[in-house]
Amino acid sequence: MLSKLPTSTSQAILSTSTTINLNRGSVSRSHYLEMDVEESPWADSSQAASQQASQPEAAASQSSNPAPSASSSAPRPSRGPRRLVAQPTRLEAVDDPLGPLGAATEDNGPAQDAPPVPPQKEQMVIRTTMPQTQQQRRPADPHHIDDDENDGPKAPRAPPPVEAAQPSAVRSSNQPSVSVEQAAKPTFQITVGDPHKVGDLTSSHIVYSVRTKTTSKGYKQPEFEVKRRYRDFLWLYTTLHGNNPGIVVPPPPEKQAVGRFDSNFVESRRAALEKMLNKTAIHPTLQHDPDLKLFLESETFNVDVKHKERREPIPTESKGVLGSLGINVGGGNKFVEQDDWFHDRKVYLDALENQLKGLLKAMETMVGQRKMMAEAAGDFSASLHALSTVELSPSLSGPLDALSELQLTIRDVYDRQAQQDVLTFGIILEEYIRLIGSVKQAFGQRQKAFYSWHAAESELQKKKATQDKLLRQGKSQQDRLNQMSAEVGESERKVHQARLLFEDMGRLMRSELDRFEKEKVEDFKSGVETFLESAVEAQKELIEKWETFLMQLDAEDDESVFYRPPVYQQQQQQKGGDTAVDRARARIDEDSD
């Protein structure tokens, strides 16, 4: 580049470079000054901070340049105007106390007044400080493309606090009305009804309508209805019991071959099935089981169950969660409970089961006696009615017939009370006897988990003994030793999993037994209250019937409300007087008396 310039210009540049080299540290500043003079259109923004520091050095370099330029100014006079044009312009910019970016003492003002800006939005910092710089900048600055309307004595632009709070207000208005706890615990209302007999003589069975109302989002609709039979409820219980070891699954009522189409038996079974489904649906773990959803919602239940069994066989106690560890869970020795808490629970449950069975037997005896009293009242009513038909005296046949009707009412009351006792208190006794059986099955699952744990430990000890034997033989069987080491690691993993499964099942059963106790108290309290209320209402009804009958017997001496029509009352209402027809009618009535 120097070869293309004139000689005087080259010497001036070399002289300037020599002077700059003498003052180390000012090379870059002088070079930038030269570029600002000739090329840079945005020099005012790039050198605002460094012009005051480089001003003495620039003055020194300018004082050393006039001598060479004076000697060569005659042949090349064009160098002078270039210096005169560039230097005054830059000196005026340097002498400006504010500079293009404002005073140094006022740089922190807008930053303090402006609200904090997130670090990922660094452009917002520039935008918030732009109005402060624009009011100090010349109106015709070509290096800033902001709108001219922003220039002027205005405060720094900042996002208003109301607009910043708008997103939170929108989110609060769109939140659901229910709480998170309520959303995590959906409600179920299941009704089992409309039992009717279907099929021919050889394949006849009872079909029930299962109607569900739920707030769970896992179902397609909030309300739906399906048809199920008794074996479908058995499938649900078996599947839930296999899928959830350690959980007390509410069991269905027992199967009965004789009298299964009797109306009383069908009604008691319907109530038991309804209670089973509602208890299963309110359980915090069982309500999320996919098999319960399949049972309550599927319109093609039999097809879906067959497809599911082909794809995923129903896990049994030995091939389910316990058998997934690859360990034989069959117990060889007798299980001895090591935990005193579980031992006490077993003793308590055995005693409770015996007491409930004795109470149920007494309840069945009482219900049978009520039914016998109802039958006796019916027979007594039939005898009284027969006697009233042959009795010639109306004053006696009327009360006998009224007493016969009263005995029929007593028979109906006894029948209804016996049925209510079965549906209110008897069904609770049967349910908790079955629940105790389900608790014992959970104890059996825990016992098998204990067997699997100790079986895994025995297998681990055998493999460790084999590994020690191979280690004593040296390196002659290195491959076999590596294989045995891998098997020992796998056995240790199985032992760890079996131990964790046993401990987790113990903690789960503790919570399940606590839940069992709480529900037992609530159910028995409600059942006893309903039983007593039913008995009181039945006795009140009987007392009212007997009082009405006694009031009829205590009527006026000659007027019996049982059979005499109100002839004399009609005669008193007549104002026509005494006629021959009236006297003849009265004489006939007296003769008939």
TASUL-V502256 format. One line per field, one symbol per residue. ss: DSSP state (h for helix, s for strand, l for the rest). phi: phi as a letter, one per 40 degrees, with the letter a starting at -180 (. if undefined). A space follows every 50 residues. Layout:
BEGIN
ss->???
phi->???
END
This chain:
BEGIN
ss->llllllhhhhhhhhhhhhhhhhllllhhhhhhhhhhhhllllhhhhllll hhhhhhhhhhhhhhhhhhhhhllllllhhhhhhhhhhhhhhhhhhlllll lllhhhhhhhhhhlllllllllhhhhhhhhhhhhlllllllllllllhhh llllllllllhhhhhhhhhhhhhhlllllhhhhhlllsssssssssssll llllssssssssssllllllllssssssshhhhhhhhhhhhhhlllllll llllllllllllhhhhhhhhhhhhhhhhhhhhlllhhhlhhhhhhhhlll hhhhhhhhhhhlllllllllllhhhllllllllllllllhhhhhhhhhhh hhhhhhhhhhhhhhhhhhhhhhhhhhhhhhhhhhhhhhhhlllhhhhhhh hhhhhhhhhhhhhhhhhhhhhhhhhhhhhhhhhhhhhhhhhhhhhhhhhh hhhhhhhhhhhhhhhhhhhhhhllhhhhhhhhhhhhhhhhhhhhhhhhhh hhhhhhhhhhhhhhhhhhhhhhhhhhhhhhhhhhhhhhhhhhhhhhhhhh hhhlllllllllllllhhhhhhhllllllhhhhhhhhhhhhhl
phi->.ccccccccccccccccccccccchbcccccccccccbbccbccccbccb cccccccccccccccccccccbcccbccccccccccccccccccccccgc bgcccbccccccccccbdccbccccccccccccccbcccbcccbbccccc cicbcccaccccccccdcccccccccccccccccbcbbbbbbafcacbgc ccbcacbbcbbbbabcccbcbcaaabbbbccccccccccccccbcgcccc cccccbccgcbccccccccdccccccccccccccccccccccccccbccb cccccccccccbccccccbccccccgbccccccccbcccccccccccccc cccccccccccccccccccccccccccccccccccccccccccccbcccc ccccccccccccccccccccccccbccccccccccccccccccccccccc cccccccccccccccccccccccgccbccccccccccccccccccccccc cccccccccccccccccccccccccccccccccccccccccccccccccc ccccccccbbccbcccccccccccbcgcbcccccccccccccc
END
